[in-house]
């Protein structure tokens, strides 16, 4: 009898261990995600057809003055043919734009624009969080500034009730961003000291506390920056996965079909595969759904268990990347 009890207890302990491990793994999956909704602004309420329409990017809005939304679907606020010059999105086909400095006859002292979004869950006090986002300076505005940062708040600011100037952000880039060709990754980490539930991006410092570079003999500083791929996570690997993939595209070399899809997705590689292709699949919240290696020129992925919505595919090989958007329907 004693031996039987030991066997039963041993089996019971194994079951308890398995249950604990499953619960732990589920907890990791829940928390190891990008807390920023629509991180690369791909999901749209409607295409922008003018300035000051950041609210047409699902989950985003103005947290101060009149930030802009640019998308390839637009005739006016187009990507990559923007009013500031030719610029591909870092990811997908969309990004946002904000003024970080605006001096001159039509400018106001300390004029700033901010975009903000409510996080998918509030931050936990005492927890370390990582943040990354991408910046690019348009060609046609001949002033560059520093102090672009990320602020976290429990307050939802608006166009007419903007973030107070000289509010200290959690992450700040003190270097002046001058690159008009490449996207520049801004990254950092912090320990949450409040249950913040909003992330806000822009220059939070006054004119007198902002450094600038004027080009071509300009007297006034009008600085404007594009923003793409925003990530906030307690797992640094989640954000690093989004920014460390090389950004040389091979757009015409891969087809995914049908799109929309509700069952089997077919991937066709229109060139000779010399190395395995990594395929990352992210949902609309920026969560990594799947990572697979492909070795042949045709692959099939079963998406029948995916929830309906928008998914972003990142194909990576030979220091090249392709981003594709997929719609999964019921």
N, C-alpha and C positions, 0 to 999 in steps of 0.2 A: 504493500500500500504506500509506504514511504517513497519507494522508487517511482511509483505512478504519479504521486503528487509532484515530485521533482521534475518529471518529464512535462507534466501539465504546466508547471510554473515556468519552465524553460521556454516552452512554446508560447505561453502567454507573454513573457518578456520580449520575445522576438516580435510578436504582433504589436505590442506597445511601442517597441523601437521603430518598427516600420511606420506606424501611425504618426509618431513624433517626427520622423524624417520627412514624411509626406507633408505634414503641416508646416515644417520648417521650409521645405522647398517651395511650397505655395506662398509662404510669407515672403521669401526672397523674390519670387516672381512678381508679387504684388508691388514690392517696394523698389525693385530694380527696374525702374522705368523712367522715361522722360515725363516730368510732371507738367510740361508745357503743352497745352492743346494746340494742334495745328502748327507744329514748330517751324515749318518752312513755308507757311502761308498758302499751301496748295489748295486746301479745302475752302471753297468760296460760297458765300451766300448769293452773290451775283458778281459779274465782271465789273471792275471799276470803269467809269466813263468820265472821270474828272478828278480833280484834286480833293484832298480831305475825305477819303473814303476808306480808311483803314478798317472801319467797321464791317466792310464787305468781306474781309478775311475772317472766316469763322473763328470765334473765340477771342478776337482782338478788337481793341477800340482805342480812341484817343484818350490819353491821360494828361493831355496838355496841348492846346492849340490845334493845328491842322496837319497832322502827319498824313502821308500818302500811301496808297496801295498800288502796286504795279503787278500786272499779270499778262501772260502771253495771249490770254483770251480777249484782251482789251484792244480797241482800235486807237484809244487815246493814251492810256497809261500802259504802254506796251512793254513787253520783255521779249527779246533783248534790246529793241530799238527804243530806248528811253529818251526822255527829253534831256537827260544829262549825258547822253552818249551811249555807245553800244556796250552792253554788259549782260552776259549770261547769268542766270541765277546760280547760286552755289549749289542748290538742290532743286530739281523740278523746274517750274516755269514762273515762279512768283517771288517777290520780296517786298519789303516796305522801305519808306524813306522818311527821314526827319531832318529838320534844320537843327544844327548844334550851335549856331552863332549867326546873328543877322544884324549887322550894323549898317549905317548909311541913312540916306534921306527917308527911305520908307521903312526902315527897321526900328524896332523898339529896344530899349535897354533890356538886356538879359532875356531876349526873346528865345524861347526853346520850344521844341516839339517832342512829345513823348508818345510811345506806344506801350500798351499794357495788356495783360491777359490774366484771368483768374486761373490759378493752378488747379490741376485735377484733384489735388488734396493739399490740405494745409501742411506747412512745415512743422516738424516736431522740435520743441525746444531742446537744445543740447546736442542735436544731431548735426553731423557735418554734411554739407551739400556741395556739389560741384556744379559749375555753370560754364557753358561755352556759347558763343554766338559769333557770327561772321559779319565783318564790315568791309565796305568798299566805298571809295570816294569817286563820285562822278567826274568825268573829264572837264565839263564846261564850267564848273564853279571853282574859281581860282583862289580859294582859301581853304586851308586845312587846320584842324584843331585837335586838341587832346581832351582828356577827361571823359571820354565816352564810357558809360558804366551801366550797371544793373542794380536797380533799387528794389527792395522787397518791402511790401506794405500790407497792412490790414485794412487800408482805406482804398476805395475805388475812386480815383480822381477822374475828371472829365475834361472835355475840351474847354469849358468855361470855368472850371475849377481845377487848374493845373497843379502839378506837384510844386510845392514851395521851392524857391531857388536856394542853393547852398544846403540842400539836404544830402547827407553823406550816403553814397551807395555802398553796397556790400562788395561789389567788384568794380574796379576802375582801371582804365588804360591811361597811364600818365604820358605815354609817348604820343606824338602827333602822327595820326594816320594819314599817309600821303599816297598810298598805292591806289592807282586808278585802273590797274589791269587785273590784279589778283584779289581774291577775298582774303582778308586778314582775320585770323582766329583770335578772339579775345577769350581768355579763360581764367578761372580762379576757383577758390573754395572759401567757405566760411562756416562758422558754427551758428545755427539759428538761435537767436535770443528772444524770439517771439513766434507765435503761430501764424506766420505770414501766409497769406493766401493770394497775393498778387505779385507778379513780376513786372517791372517797368524798365524801359530802355531809353537812354538818351544822355545828354550832358546836363548834369544836375548842378553845375557850378556857374557862378556869375561871370560876366565878361571880364571883370578884373582878376578873376581867379582861373581864367582859361588862357592857355598859350595858343598862339596861332602863327601860321605862315601865310604871307600874301605873295602871290605870283604875278609876274608880268606888270609890275608897277601899280597894282591895284591899291586903292586907298581904303576901301571898305571891305570888311570881311563878311562874306555870305557863304557859310559852310553847310554842306548837306551830305548825308551819308545814307547808303543803302544798308539794310539789315536783312540777314537770312539765317536759317537753321539755328533756332534758339533751344538750348537744352538746360534743364535743371534736374539733377538727380542725386540721390544719395550714393549712387554707384558711379565712380569715375569712368568705368569702362563703357557705360551707356553713352555718355557724351563723347568720349574719345573715339568710339566707333563711328560716330557721325562726322567727325572733323578730320580724322587721320587718313581717310581713304583718298588716294590721289585723284585729282580733278581733271584729268585729260579724258575727253569723251570719245566714244566710238559709236555715235548715235545710230548710224545706218546698218550696224552689224548684227543687231539682235532684234528679233520680233517676238512679242508675246501675244497670244490669241487663244480664244476669242476674248474680246474686251468690250463690254462687261462679260463676266463669266459667273457661273454658279456651280460648276462641277469640276471638270478637268481643264487645267491651264496648260497650254503647249508653249514651249520655249524653243526657238529655232535660232541657232548661231550661224550666221552667213559667212563664215570664214573658217580656216583650219585651226582647230584648237591645239595649241602646243603645250599649254599649261592648264591645270584645272581652273575653272571659273567659280569664284565665290558668289553666292547669291544670298544677299541679306533682304529680308522682307520686314518692313515696319508698318504698323497700323497708323491711323490718322493722328494718334496721340504720340507718335514717335516711339512706341514700344517695339522692341525686337520680337517678332513673331516666329521667325525661322531663319536659320543659317544653314545652307547646304553647299556641297561641292559638286560641280557638274564636270563630267569628263567627255561627253559626246556632243555631237552637233545638234541633237534633238533631245529634249527632256520633257517630262510630264510631271506636273505638280497637282495633287489633289487638294482643291480649295473648298470642298463641299462642307467641311466643318468650320470654315471661317465665318465670322459674323459679317453680315452685309455692311458695306462701307468702302472707303478708299484706302488702298494700300500702296506703299511706295517700294519698288524693287531697286536694289543697288547691286549691279553686276560689276565685279572687280576682277581684273586679270592684267598681268604685265604692266603694272603701274597705270592702268587706265580704269575709268569708271563710266558706267551708264546708269542713269536714273530713269525709271519708267513708272508711270502711274497706272494702277489697275483698279477697276471697280468690281467688287463682288456683290452680286444681287441675290435676292431670295430665289 
